[in-house]
């Protein structure tokens, strides 16, 4: 009995240490997602802020460490290679303070994302068939045909159900005006969805009381929905399709996600070397002989999928796969050649693409984009590099981006030289003010404002669409940094859409 | 099941089993040697040599206690060390990540991190018992996850085939290694009581001391230890038990019902049949012959198995 009394006393003392959020200072020049003023959260964040304020810093740090250990043991890590033999494994930073999106706000986002992806899909179908949008000069033909992601092998080919982008990741930011803007479309192999599900699981285990305060839509249906979507695009004459995921292998940075999705869908995770093509049908090599494969969710880039057709040195692909695909005997998701539509130069035309095919106004805003290959826009860009973000059109992962305000005079000159040498390769956008969100910073042991964005996940099958409720909120952990990609020191947050 | 995935699962099973035997053998041998009667005639290198022999390490010119412990435990450059075995087990599990349960994967991954992050200085000074015991404990967790969180179908069978093949091979190695030691001790003129200490040690090296005492109700002696570890069908650490396990799980994945001569099933059944009716009197005069012959047959079966199911 004596011991129990002591325990309660300690607990009481800890409970007095409250106010984790009291030291939070608003980011002045940015849109703060959570607070209107100091210590005054927006109504939909109120219950969550109260919950965090009831935790002491030591409780919070303990929970934070438990979550980190759990991620580590689950193998949600990436390897950093140094000179030593053993790679250093690190977890992707996860911030426990969730991002919350109101139902009203989400409803608009969801409509806008579906509208955008339907239009993009029609656009792909058009440019690989009749090319009407090019003939009508809504999108310049040379922009499309000069893109290395335009695949002539896809010309005239119709994928099952007319679906090219079965899985797409649309990235959005919130500007200082409180409006969402589309940052980019990812139409090849967008990744990150496994973190959405893992983050939710981690938050539920560690701060379960939050879920009593607010009701969030669940995210667990995603793998089931993905499998359903993949089954809708099975080839003709197939009754129950064999669906597989193709991964480049376990040394790929997204291998965790590939194996995670395969496990959750209950389908085989295969590598190129597990497959072969015979008489235009694809088979996987099993312990009891070959089994025909009907639908492939491939997480290998276009140029590596078939060494007979694309890069001859590819060890990741399956020789003859494109022939099997073009014969209609196997479905690839996403279709090859979708990269032509997520090119950052084509991004500029997406609002026009929406109007052209759907005769509707775009629901979501684009960020204004300057094309360096357009002479007048090129001139503006060269004169205003210090105020713009310059991006290569064909890079992903945040590589090659120059943010004007951070550049020295010499660096500005270097960017100018790069643009002049290959104007087609670059676009520029005004520096958008990414919204900020309270994020726990381990060095200062305080919550500080950090920039965030949102990657949403949209699935499209034959006559069906599905959007994951929420998405992946990525957070730039370095103070002032605008680049949220995990390869550039970014972390993530659980993202709630309220019921 | 993909052949590549089967290959991963098979080797995962083998590496897990191998690390466990190496850790237990080293622990049991090392700690029993601290106050062993044989110290009258042999120095401490005797047991270190025994551990190296069992681990298949023959390239050490000078034997030094810390070097030996490091080499079998945490030396990532030595492919036979515990750390290398666990790293390989985990790599194979990662390659078959979607074919195993999340529980099993996390158990293996945690095991890997515990081994690879074990402080080297602690290991070499005060942590050798703790480390080897941790390996045994983690093996128990992993095997319980294999048993309790996988569907008992093809994947499960492949892992268990790997584990039983490895167990048969390791037990043969261990018996061989200890027989080698005991021969040297006998030659040095030790008494029967002192030899019984070594027979007890052999049982402890395969975690069978308690079972043996319960079965024979006697102080361990040559006949009862060898009979127990070679032909007792109910001792989970015997050769006979390992072969029966191999037979059971191979049957689960084999679709070859007619046991033609030279098929894997035929070879396994024939070897098991031999063990089913083997008595100590039949092999007591040529134990090395029996062990070597069995090892050759198990290796042949494993090669056939890899060829038939795991090549891709």
Interface residues (C-beta under 8 A of the other chain):
Chain A: X72 X73 X74 X75 X85 X86 X250 X255 X259 X260 X262 X263 X267 X268 X269 X270 X271 X273 X274 X284 X285 X286 X287 X288
Chain B: X1 X2 X3 X4 X5 X6 X76 X77 X91 X94 X95 X97 X98 X99 X102 X105 X106 X109 X110 X113 X116 X154 X158 X253 X255 X309 X310 X312
